[in-house]
Amino acid sequence: MPEKKIDPVRPTDDEARGIARTLIAQARFAALGVIDPETGAPSVTRVALVPGPDGVPMTLISTLSSHSGALKANPSCSLLIGEPGTKGDPLTHPRLTLQARAEGADKTAHRDHYLSLYPKATLYYDFGDFHLVRFAPRKALLNGGFGKAYVLTPIDILP
């Protein structure tokens, strides 16, 4: 008789939703994964990140960056949000992989909000080559720590 596979993904609950929302709310940077349009290979970079007024993560991206061109060619992307703590095994700390679609956002309308959460961006926020991008979530994979895997929907992760 074949052995029954055990699904490591737990049913989504309020604790998982809370962890995911907290990770997004507290994030000030993330790893952004895109597909390089020239090679078709994945590419990852670090970006500044803030939650938008609606909870959707946002960042400023220069048109001079390679990931700007990648997102223009294919707006499907992924963010890894959450960093290991200073102690313990890094794999036991919560992290959220957000599968998203990059969309333009109104840079002028969100200026005060963005800079209130990421004041260092005052140095370059108004540069003409920077545009504001929001990452509309499609699906999220939460690793809430050892043995705590969840699949979440946009409704689960947004306030």
C-alpha positions, 0 to 999 in steps of 0.5 A, spaced: 500 500 500 502 506 498 504 511 503 500 517 504 503 524 503 503 529 509 501 536 506 506 540 510 501 546 509 497 548 514 490 551 514 490 558 514 488 561 520 488 568 524 495 567 527 498 566 519 494 572 517 497 576 523 504 574 521 503 576 514 500 583 515 505 584 520 511 582 516 508 587 510 507 593 515 514 593 518 518 591 512 522 597 510 526 593 504 525 586 501 528 582 496 525 583 489 525 577 484 523 578 476 525 575 470 530 578 466 527 580 459 534 579 455 535 572 458 529 569 461 533 568 467 530 570 474 534 576 477 533 578 485 535 585 487 534 588 494 528 594 494 526 599 499 519 597 501 513 601 505 506 598 506 501 603 502 495 606 505 491 600 503 496 595 505 499 593 498 507 594 498 510 599 494 517 602 492 520 607 488 524 604 482 529 608 478 528 607 470 535 606 470 535 599 474 535 593 470 529 590 474 525 596 472 526 594 465 524 587 467 517 589 470 516 593 464 516 587 460 513 582 465 510 585 471 509 578 474 514 578 480 515 576 487 517 579 494 521 576 499 519 580 506 522 578 513 529 578 515 532 573 520 533 575 527 540 576 530 540 570 534 538 563 532 537 559 526 535 564 520 530 558 517 526 559 524 524 566 523 518 568 519 518 570 512 513 571 506 513 570 499 509 575 495 507 573 488 504 579 485 503 584 479 507 590 479 503 596 477 504 604 477 502 608 483 501 616 483 508 618 486 505 625 488 499 623 491 503 618 496 509 622 497 507 624 504 505 617 506 512 614 503 516 619 506 513 618 513 515 611 513 522 611 509 524 618 510 531 617 507 528 617 500 527 624 501 534 624 498 531 621 491 524 621 491 523 627 487 528 625 481 525 624 475 527 617 473 524 614 479 517 612 479 512 609 484 510 601 484 505 598 488 505 590 488 498 588 487 498 581 491 496 575 487 498 569 492 502 569 498 506 563 501 508 564 509 513 560 513 511 562 520 517 559 523 519 551 523 513 547 521 508 553 520 507 553 512 501 557 509 498 559 503 494 565 503 490 569 498 490 577 498 484 578 502 488 574 508 494 579 507 491 585 506 488 589 512 
